[in-house]
């Protein structure tokens, strides 16, 4: 079990789901977590559970996101986990929701990573970033046009980040889970008519637990992954082999 003692880690979207599981796991392994999330109530609960330093911010707002990222510095490691979704058929996808999903799912990781990387580079320090993406980056799920587009963009951007920031000793990777049992996933996959065919394609026969994603995130942050840079790691129980 890797220790993160003495490390400070920013986790966006830390109030719920994968972000919360990641923050709790990091804290249990010695890290000081700086948690960014929109809900002050969620952050208060996390602070009590993990002793996290918390910053409430709406990551859909670019200027507020940059201010929050600057407030969070200094940090050794970064997890961009915040995400949102809206379910709409392609022909009914609204510009407002398309822009919202890209603002939270793609632009916020850009902004926070820029602030983090500049701070590390100015001090001659390396680091690691994990961007929490999705198998939606390469799978065209019905009713997920904006979400799939935002996650595909996140993966593409992450490869550029890995190329440019890797030259400064900062590794950047994506973790791409299939359906994970978070509040957002319950909203998107509550209909058995939709969920059952998806489950049938997973050889492991179930959806993913947030803690399982957190374990993979911590691995990619750790020195055990010192030469892993620029990957999109599927965490899908074998869904992709069917």
Number of C-alpha atoms within 10 A of each C-alpha: 7 13 14 19 13 11 16 21 27 30 26 29 29 30 27 21 22 26 28 25 21 27 30 22 19 26 22 15 16 15 23 23 29 25 25 30 24 18 16 15 12 17 24 17 13 23 18 9 13 18 16 24 16 22 20 19 20 18 27 21 14 16 12 15 22 20 14 19 25 15 12 23 16 16 19 22 24 25 29 25 28 26 25 17 22 19 16 17 14 12 8 10 16 14 9 8 17 18 15 22 22 23 20 24 28 26 23 26 27 20 18 24 22 17 19 24 25 13 17 21 15 8 9 10 14 17 23 26 29 28 28 28 30 27 23 20 20 13 12 13 13 12 17 20 21 24 27 24 19 28 25 20 17 23 25 14 18 28 18 13 23 23 16 14 23 18 11 16 17 22 28 29 26 27 23 23 24 23 24 23 18 16 11 16 16 12 13 17 16 11 10 10 9 12 14 13 10 17 17 13 17 18 14 13 13 17 18 18 16 20 19 15 23 23 16 17 24 22 15 25 26 16 13 11 13 15 10 14 23 21 17 23 18 17 20 23 18 14 18 14 9 8
